[in-house]
Amino acid sequence: MNHLLAALPAPDYERLLPHLLPVPLPLGWPVYEAGISITHVFFPTDGIVSLLHVMRDGASAEIAVIGNEGLIGISLFMGGERTSSRAVVQSAGHAYGLSAKFLKEEFERGGELQHLLLRFTQAIITQMTQTAVCNRHHTVDQQLCRWLLLSLDRLPSNELVMTHELIADMLGVRREGVTQAAKHLQEAGLIHYYRGHITVVDRAKLEQRVCECYEVVKQETDRLLSHLGVTAIARSRRPALD
C-alpha cells in the first residue's frame, strides 16, 4: 500500500485510479537519471528508492530514501521539468506509475492531493538537510546506523540485501570505511553480515548507537504518516492498493 494514495479522498482517488499502472522496481534499476525530463512519477508500495547526487567525476552520495510513505518525482510539481538527482532502487519492490502530465494537472487543481504532496515534500527536505549535516559531522559508524534504520523503517523485515560497495556509494565514503563500520556493528552484536545480506539483530542497541540525525528524520516522517494514518487505514482495502 502507498500511504499517499491511500490517504486521498474518494473523488480524488477515483480520478487517479484509471491512470495508475503497476510497475516493478527491480534492484538497481535507475528510475531517473539526473537532468532527464520527467515523464512519470512513481508511488512505491514496497521496496526503497534512493535519491543520489552525482558529481561530474561519477562519485555519488545518497541524499534521501523513499518508500511507501511517498512518491518519486517531486521536482515535477516543485517547478522543475527535470530531476536534479539520480533515483535508484535500493531494495526491490513495486510501485504505481502515473504520467507526469496527469499528476501536474491534478496538483494544479489544489485540494487534498496538493496538500499531501507538499507535506511529503517537507519530510523529504528535512531528510536531505539532516543527511547533509550527518555526512559532515558524524562518523561512518553513525552514518551506517542511520542508513540501516531509515531503510528498515521502510521494509517489512529486518534484512537488507546490499554489498559494502553499494553502501559506500550511498554514503559517499570509501568502501574500506563501510567494511570497518560494519565489522564494529557485527562485533557488538547489532548486525549480522554475510555475502551482501545484512540482518539487524538488535535494533534497540542500534538506535542507542545512532546519531541524532535519525531521530530528526524519523519524527518528521512520523508526523507525515500520522496525518495520513486514519484515512490510510480506512482506505487500505481498496483493490488497486492491495
Secondary structure, 3 states (H helix, E strand, C coil): CCHHHHCCCHHHHHHHHHHCEEEEECCCCEEECCCCECCEEEEEEEEEEEEEEECCCCCEEEEEEECCCCCECHHHCCCCCECCCEEEEEEEEEEEEEEHHHHHHHHHCCHHHHHHHHHHHHHHHHHHHHHHHHHHHCCHHHHHHHHHHHHHCCCCCCEEECCHHHHHHHHCCCHHHHHHHHHHHHHCCCEEEECCEEEECCHHHHHHHCCHHHHHHHHHHHHHHHHHHHHHHHCCCCHHHC
